[in-house]
Amino acid sequence: MSDISFGTGGWRAIIGDDFTRENICRVGNAVGRMLLEDGLADKPVAIGYDRRFLSDSAARWLSESLAGLGIRSWMLHRSAPTPLIMHTVKSQNLNCGLEVTASHNPPSFNGIKLIIHEGRDADVKTTQRLEKLINSYTGEIPMMDFAQAEKQALVEFKKNPFNDFIDDIIARLDMPAIRERGLRIAFDPMHGSGTYPLLVILYTGRCTVDMIHENKDAYFGSSMPAPTAFGLGELTYKVVNENYDLGIAFDGDGDRIGIVDPAGKYYDANSIIMMLYWYLHEYKGWKGPVVRNIATTHLLDKMAKAFGEQCYEVPVGFKYVSAKIDETNAIIGGESSGGMTVRGHIFGKDSIYAASLFVEMLSVTNMTPAQIMDRLHEQYGTTDFNERVIKFTQNEKDRVNEILMVQKRLPDFAETGLTVDHVSYMDGCKVYFTDGSFVICRPSGTEPVLRIMSETQKAKTTLKCIDAFSKMLEI
């Protein structure tokens, strides 16, 4: 029986290999035993699922394994984005929630995210404890048939938990401004579970919304359900050729976002966080710092300094972002991979609120994304950000870890023309250069890949930084 481990985004595994009914029930049983040990089994566990293959079945298996321990669960009649489950745990003061999803991973993967009290991503201490409970248990897992669990009120279907979630977001928005602007929006949920709540919000704002890839497709059109420039060709074509004001895209479980402007330019999370931080600070009058992970643009540092604020850097994993927002009362926090959240909302990534706030920003300022970014670049400079993703085996991962984290070897950066200022091993190996540029090399916490990301002032220099790490690692 294979060990189960929780990375930066929960447990993820290949369907049929490790993501099996037996292992799903092992996870559910361990979550239940952890709640019982802590005396926290008095409240139901909120269980959600995305639109991947086996997700709905896995949600039922989790509830059956919890019912076997006498623990109640709240189920849904439809798929739900991860932010909804986080919001439900927070707003209903629950102790725990589970979302069946592999987020932006390839269609062959599925997984489970553990959400703890206040709707937070489970911290490292909690996931390590859960792993120990799962992997050390050798007894039989008690199960209760789903229909029987319903009869005994150990499973309850919530009527419409979307209401509170949607209403909470709408209450935070300038809806009159959104109605007045009347934006035309093309929306690509990438066959995922974030469709319904954003549609309700945009229709409430009297926006015109047309969609692509809204149908359920467990294989996501044979592509990655990640809102990257590479995956949004069809959305870009639609926005440009049918004269939309904006294109919005989500990942599979609705916690990552990508934006396309009327000219077909793609904006990743680096740009989106910058724009929203500027809007919240300069237009809405919010005061406070910003939080970014170790692989996110340093232009946020320049913005924060100009605002008289501070930019805080944390490791990869949104639990670190949300914890630092809580600690410092930051306005917004996010990561270059597409996730962000805003002060006062949930303690996790939420592309639904981010997209809604983005629409408000365009409506209030009467500007396009390009016009906003031009203003920001004029004030804070321009940079080039790039990423290389390299698949590798466990043996290669061990070899790379030895070079980076044990031997602590560094590439030769002579060809880049940059001078090393200092190096951080907080999360992978990150090299900071004297001009504010950086390059970071780290194994992914959710996929069997190595990520090398760099931001410098010129595209050629960025690629040279990435090449330097690839050459040293021979990968």
Order of alpha helices (4+ residues) and beta strands (2+ residues): beta-alpha-beta-alpha-beta-alpha-beta-beta-beta-alpha-alpha-beta-alpha-alpha-beta-alpha-beta-alpha-beta-beta-beta-alpha-beta-alpha-beta-alpha-beta-beta-alpha-alpha-beta-alpha-beta-beta-beta-beta-alpha
